[in-house]
Amino acid sequence: MIDEKDKVRSTEEVISTLKIFRDEVVKKYPKKVARKRAKAIVQSDAGAPPEIQANVRTVPGIITQRGCTYAGCKGVVLGPTRDIINITHGPIGCGFYSWLTRRNQTKPEAPEDPNFITYCFSTDMQDSNIVFGGEEKLKQAIREAYELFHPKTIAIFSTCPVGLIGDDVHRVARHMKEELGGGINIFGFSCEGYRGVSQSAGHHIANNGLFKNLIGRDDTVRGSLKYRVNLLGEYNIGGDAFELERVFEKCGINLIATFSGNSTIQKFENAHTADLNMVMCHRSINYVAEMMETAFGIPWIKVQPIGAASTAKMLRKIAQYFGDPELVDRVEKVIEEEMLAVKEAAEQARKRTVGKTVMLFVGGSRAHHYQDLFEELGMTTLAAGYEFGHRDDYEGRRVIPTIQIDADSRNIEEISVSKDETRYNPRKTEEELKALEQQGMEFNEYHGLMTQMEKGALVIDDLSHHEMDKLIEFYHPDVFCAGIKEKFCVQKMGIPLKQLHNYDAGGPYAGFQGAINFYRDIEMIVGASIWKEIKAPWESEEYVEATFAF
């Protein structure tokens, strides 16, 4: 840890010293590991983003931020849906790990509506099931869940032991669907934790399952026929989706489905009736956006409703897409009303935050999106990176054709999607799409993390614990954003850490009110003097004694 008096004050000086970081940090690694990790540490350049190594296996023995394929499938994508019973087929630890750890919230429309989010369903596999197989135990678990709750849908998620012993969750799903009858929908996910290099593989598997088993099952057109949109990659952490639903309703925009914050089976089944898909978390849900465009003709755009200015930009994009002057006027009125409180809160917070520095190492799009909020606070991002990003998340979708498919990616089922014979309906003609593009709207595009960062700032994929320690030792940022694995390690080094996986106890942070909440929380964090008082035991004592307890 460096002293406050030794801290580099100038942002320009800090960014200039980043050039030496990579060489210094990889010195401790064995040569082969050092060569591999050096490829995952680059300096950003908005004009010409450099190639970064991403979506490759973590080096064994390195402490990584990553989760597993099962966590991405069940914990991230399917977990926030309130009326699907999600059964984890595996040891109880796997089910408990993915149960409410991300603070996904939901709000049933009526007291009698089912809400299974508060439950943790697992087959609780034991040693005997590993030896003799667990399919019968899974069948019994499905029967029990059905008898107790009578759900419309049950989803089954495979964990590592299931793949190793060969239990077939898809066959069990088919058998139980026939046995229970009554229109219940039962399907499985082959999302064993080891199937991919990170939770990103689980996102892809979940996307495939959603498309095959839920999307497009109900052609009923619900709600208003005007301004029909889906929001993809928003998981209602800390109530984010509630705030965005409020803003959409105020603007008169009809939100058909959110994937998958505050979502229901009906919303998934109805999603194909929307006229525009908006992708928030590009990595976790872009597959569904592309499949829905191919099958049903729904175009998609990238949006970023984190940050007040970004939320306003998203609303203007929607209004521009539909091209209705009435919607344009209404959106502008809402933005004007909402920005009054936002500007007041920002002015108050900026008294303490301007000139401060931050580092963000968070999965999904959060290491990118939250830079908007920090920019609004006058703070500079010195370093950022994803846990499970691919090259296109860093460099933009333009590099997708150059990405090589490796053996790990081939573990993921590639489903074939074609135009739906009866329901394919292009929402815009080619001429209309070209006209919108000439006005600045981009379809099927994401420019990636690096395009927004300061030239020369560090971008690190799959940050290791050693690299995190060195970042703090070198640059002593004012705020570090990561997850629960890193939280207490960082705070013991005298740096405040803000969790952006589940917001600690904060949120919502999306939309206009979310921006206000974030300003206030960060203002308190950077203004707290307690972090300067924290000293590790070895800084105040000559040695530390400990004993083993048996």
Solvent accessible surface area in square Angstrom, and as a share of the most:
residue,aa,sasa,rsa
1,M,89,0.40
2,I,44,0.22
3,D,77,0.40
4,E,72,0.32
5,K,155,0.66
6,D,82,0.42
7,K,28,0.12
8,V,48,0.28
9,R,167,0.61
10,S,36,0.23
11,T,29,0.17
12,E,131,0.59
13,E,94,0.42
14,V,3,0.02
15,I,22,0.11
16,S,64,0.41
17,T,46,0.27
18,L,2,0.01
19,K,140,0.59
20,I,98,0.50
21,F,0,0.00
22,R,94,0.34
23,D,89,0.46
24,E,71,0.32
25,V,0,0.00
26,V,20,0.11
27,K,141,0.60
28,K,156,0.66
29,Y,29,0.11
30,P,90,0.57
31,K,168,0.71
32,K,156,0.66
33,V,26,0.15
34,A,17,0.14
35,R,150,0.55
36,K,62,0.26
37,R,15,0.05
38,A,25,0.20
39,K,125,0.53
40,A,1,0.01
41,I,1,0.00
42,V,17,0.09
43,Q,54,0.24
44,S,2,0.01
45,D,39,0.20
46,A,47,0.37
47,G,74,0.71
48,A,69,0.53
49,P,18,0.11
50,P,45,0.28
51,E,120,0.54
52,I,1,0.01
53,Q,33,0.15
54,A,12,0.09
55,N,31,0.16
56,V,47,0.27
57,R,148,0.54
58,T,34,0.20
59,V,20,0.12
60,P,128,0.80
61,G,83,0.79
62,I,32,0.16
63,I,113,0.57
64,T,35,0.21
65,Q,13,0.06
66,R,15,0.05
67,G,19,0.18
68,C,44,0.26
69,T,0,0.00
70,Y,3,0.01
71,A,10,0.08
72,G,0,0.00
73,C,0,0.00
74,K,19,0.08
75,G,11,0.10
76,V,18,0.10
77,V,0,0.00
78,L,0,0.00
79,G,17,0.17
80,P,0,0.00
81,T,2,0.01
82,R,8,0.03
83,D,20,0.10
84,I,3,0.01
85,I,0,0.00
86,N,13,0.07
87,I,2,0.01
88,T,1,0.00
89,H,0,0.00
90,G,0,0.00
91,P,45,0.29
92,I,89,0.45
93,G,46,0.45
94,C,36,0.22
95,G,1,0.01
96,F,130,0.54
97,Y,108,0.41
98,S,12,0.08
99,W,76,0.27
100,L,73,0.36
101,T,70,0.41
102,R,42,0.15
103,R,69,0.25
104,N,15,0.08
105,Q,63,0.28
106,T,27,0.16
107,K,117,0.50
108,P,44,0.28
109,E,142,0.63
110,A,28,0.22
111,P,139,0.87
112,E,140,0.63
113,D,49,0.25
114,P,68,0.43
115,N,45,0.23
116,F,15,0.06
117,I,19,0.10
118,T,81,0.47
119,Y,104,0.40
120,C,44,0.26
121,F,34,0.14
122,S,27,0.18
123,T,5,0.03
124,D,54,0.28
125,M,10,0.05
126,Q,94,0.42
127,D,119,0.62
128,S,61,0.40
129,N,23,0.12
130,I,66,0.33
131,V,111,0.64
132,F,173,0.72
133,G,31,0.30
134,G,0,0.00
135,E,33,0.15
136,E,120,0.54
137,K,67,0.28
138,L,0,0.00
139,K,32,0.14
140,Q,95,0.42
141,A,21,0.16
142,I,0,0.00
143,R,64,0.23
144,E,92,0.41
145,A,6,0.04
146,Y,51,0.19
147,E,120,0.54
148,L,119,0.59
149,F,59,0.24
150,H,123,0.55
151,P,9,0.05
152,K,155,0.66
153,T,2,0.01
154,I,0,0.00
155,A,0,0.00
156,I,0,0.00
157,F,0,0.00
158,S,1,0.01
159,T,1,0.01
160,C,47,0.28
161,P,27,0.17
162,V,0,0.00
163,G,29,0.28
164,L,137,0.68
165,I,56,0.28
166,G,53,0.51
167,D,19,0.10
168,D,47,0.24
169,V,3,0.02
170,H,72,0.32
171,R,99,0.36
172,V,0,0.00
173,A,4,0.03
174,R,137,0.50
175,H,82,0.37
176,M,1,0.01
177,K,82,0.35
178,E,140,0.63
179,E,93,0.42
180,L,38,0.19
181,G,29,0.27
182,G,85,0.81
183,G,73,0.70
184,I,7,0.04
185,N,6,0.03
186,I,7,0.03
187,F,10,0.04
188,G,9,0.09
189,F,4,0.02
190,S,31,0.20
191,C,0,0.00
192,E,9,0.04
193,G,8,0.08
194,Y,108,0.41
195,R,62,0.23
196,G,13,0.13
197,V,25,0.15
198,S,2,0.01
199,Q,18,0.08
200,S,4,0.02
201,A,7,0.06
202,G,0,0.00
203,H,1,0.00
204,H,23,0.10
205,I,17,0.09
206,A,0,0.00
207,N,0,0.00
208,N,6,0.03
209,G,4,0.04
210,L,0,0.00
211,F,35,0.14
212,K,111,0.47
213,N,35,0.18
214,L,0,0.00
215,I,12,0.06
216,G,7,0.07
217,R,127,0.46
218,D,28,0.15
219,D,83,0.43
220,T,68,0.39
221,V,78,0.45
222,R,97,0.35
223,G,64,0.61
224,S,59,0.38
225,L,138,0.68
226,K,96,0.41
227,Y,23,0.09
228,R,7,0.03
229,V,0,0.00
230,N,0,0.00
231,L,1,0.01
232,L,0,0.00
233,G,3,0.03
234,E,2,0.01
235,Y,6,0.02
236,N,0,0.00
237,I,0,0.00
238,G,5,0.05
239,G,3,0.03
240,D,0,0.00
241,A,2,0.01
242,F,42,0.18
243,E,11,0.05
244,L,1,0.00
245,E,47,0.21
246,R,92,0.33
247,V,1,0.00
248,F,1,0.01
249,E,136,0.61
250,K,72,0.31
251,C,0,0.00
252,G,28,0.27
253,I,7,0.04
254,N,30,0.15
255,L,40,0.20
256,I,19,0.09
257,A,1,0.00
258,T,5,0.03
259,F,0,0.00
260,S,0,0.00
261,G,0,0.00
262,N,10,0.05
263,S,0,0.00
264,T,16,0.09
265,I,8,0.04
266,Q,83,0.37
267,K,43,0.18
268,F,0,0.00
269,E,27,0.12
270,N,3,0.02
271,A,0,0.00
272,H,9,0.04
273,T,18,0.11
274,A,0,0.00
275,D,37,0.19
276,L,0,0.00
277,N,0,0.00
278,M,0,0.00
279,V,0,0.00
280,M,6,0.02
281,C,10,0.06
282,H,2,0.01
283,R,11,0.04
284,S,1,0.01
285,I,0,0.00
286,N,6,0.03
287,Y,31,0.12
288,V,0,0.00
289,A,0,0.00
290,E,62,0.28
291,M,18,0.08
292,M,0,0.00
293,E,50,0.22
294,T,59,0.34
295,A,5,0.04
296,F,8,0.03
297,G,7,0.07
298,I,0,0.00
299,P,7,0.04
300,W,0,0.00
301,I,0,0.00
302,K,18,0.08
303,V,4,0.02
304,Q,32,0.14
305,P,0,0.00
306,I,1,0.00
307,G,0,0.00
308,A,1,0.01
309,A,62,0.48
310,S,14,0.09
311,T,0,0.00
312,A,4,0.03
313,K,127,0.54
314,M,2,0.01
315,L,0,0.00
316,R,109,0.40
317,K,44,0.19
318,I,0,0.00
319,A,3,0.02
320,Q,50,0.22
321,Y,2,0.01
322,F,41,0.17
323,G,54,0.52
324,D,36,0.19
325,P,98,0.62
326,E,107,0.48
327,L,1,0.01
328,V,58,0.33
329,D,95,0.49
330,R,111,0.40
331,V,1,0.01
332,E,68,0.30
333,K,123,0.52
334,V,5,0.03
335,I,10,0.05
336,E,123,0.55
337,E,75,0.34
338,E,23,0.10
339,M,37,0.16
340,L,128,0.64
341,A,54,0.42
342,V,3,0.02
343,K,116,0.49
344,E,127,0.57
345,A,11,0.09
346,A,13,0.10
347,E,118,0.53
348,Q,95,0.42
349,A,0,0.00
350,R,92,0.34
351,K,157,0.67
352,R,129,0.47
353,T,0,0.00
354,V,82,0.47
355,G,53,0.51
356,K,63,0.27
357,T,14,0.08
358,V,0,0.00
359,M,0,0.00
360,L,0,0.00
361,F,1,0.00
362,V,0,0.00
363,G,6,0.05
364,G,11,0.10
365,S,9,0.06
366,R,25,0.09
367,A,0,0.00
368,H,10,0.05
369,H,1,0.01
370,Y,0,0.00
371,Q,4,0.02
372,D,17,0.09
373,L,0,0.00
374,F,0,0.00
375,E,93,0.42
376,E,39,0.18
377,L,0,0.00
378,G,23,0.22
379,M,7,0.03
380,T,24,0.14
381,T,12,0.07
382,L,1,0.00
383,A,0,0.00
384,A,0,0.00
385,G,0,0.00
386,Y,2,0.01
387,E,3,0.01
388,F,14,0.06
389,G,1,0.01
390,H,33,0.15
391,R,37,0.13
392,D,5,0.03
393,D,5,0.02
394,Y,0,0.00
395,E,6,0.02
396,G,3,0.02
397,R,38,0.14
398,R,147,0.53
399,V,6,0.03
400,I,67,0.34
401,P,117,0.73
402,T,87,0.51
403,I,54,0.27
404,Q,163,0.72
405,I,104,0.53
406,D,52,0.27
407,A,76,0.59
408,D,19,0.10
409,S,30,0.19
410,R,168,0.61
411,N,64,0.33
412,I,20,0.10
413,E,95,0.43
414,E,133,0.59
415,I,37,0.19
416,S,116,0.75
417,V,36,0.21
418,S,83,0.54
419,K,128,0.54
420,D,34,0.18
421,E,174,0.78
422,T,123,0.71
423,R,76,0.28
424,Y,73,0.28
425,N,88,0.45
426,P,73,0.46
427,R,49,0.18
428,K,39,0.16
429,T,73,0.43
430,E,114,0.51
431,E,126,0.57
432,E,81,0.37
433,L,38,0.19
434,K,121,0.51
435,A,44,0.34
436,L,15,0.08
437,E,87,0.39
438,Q,160,0.71
439,Q,117,0.52
440,G,59,0.57
441,M,3,0.01
442,E,83,0.37
443,F,28,0.12
444,N,62,0.32
445,E,47,0.21
446,Y,11,0.04
447,H,89,0.40
448,G,1,0.01
449,L,0,0.00
450,M,0,0.00
451,T,51,0.29
452,Q,55,0.24
453,M,9,0.04
454,E,89,0.40
455,K,144,0.61
456,G,12,0.12
457,A,0,0.00
458,L,2,0.01
459,V,0,0.00
460,I,0,0.00
461,D,2,0.01
462,D,8,0.04
463,L,3,0.01
464,S,4,0.02
465,H,53,0.24
466,H,49,0.22
467,E,0,0.00
468,M,2,0.01
469,D,43,0.22
470,K,47,0.20
471,L,0,0.00
472,I,0,0.00
473,E,63,0.28
474,F,53,0.22
475,Y,8,0.03
476,H,18,0.08
477,P,0,0.00
478,D,26,0.13
479,V,0,0.00
480,F,0,0.00
481,C,0,0.00
482,A,0,0.00
483,G,2,0.02
484,I,100,0.51
485,K,111,0.47
486,E,12,0.06
487,K,29,0.12
488,F,112,0.47
489,C,49,0.29
490,V,0,0.00
491,Q,30,0.13
492,K,138,0.58
493,M,35,0.15
494,G,9,0.08
495,I,3,0.01
496,P,9,0.06
497,L,6,0.03
498,K,12,0.05
499,Q,9,0.04
500,L,0,0.00
501,H,41,0.18
502,N,24,0.12
503,Y,0,0.00
504,D,43,0.22
505,A,95,0.74
506,G,16,0.15
507,G,24,0.23
508,P,32,0.20
509,Y,0,0.00
510,A,0,0.00
511,G,0,0.00
512,F,1,0.00
513,Q,72,0.32
514,G,0,0.00
515,A,0,0.00
516,I,9,0.05
517,N,33,0.17
518,F,0,0.00
519,Y,2,0.01
520,R,131,0.48
521,D,31,0.16
522,I,0,0.00
523,E,26,0.12
524,M,127,0.57
525,I,31,0.16
526,V,26,0.15
527,G,33,0.32
528,A,38,0.30
529,S,72,0.46
530,I,100,0.51
531,W,51,0.18
532,K,137,0.58
533,E,120,0.54
534,I,54,0.27
535,K,119,0.51
536,A,8,0.06
537,P,70,0.44
538,W,180,0.63
539,E,85,0.38
540,S,89,0.57
541,E,96,0.43
542,E,174,0.78
543,Y,148,0.56
544,V,88,0.51
545,E,144,0.65
546,A,96,0.75
547,T,132,0.77
548,F,185,0.77
549,A,105,0.82
550,F,238,0.99
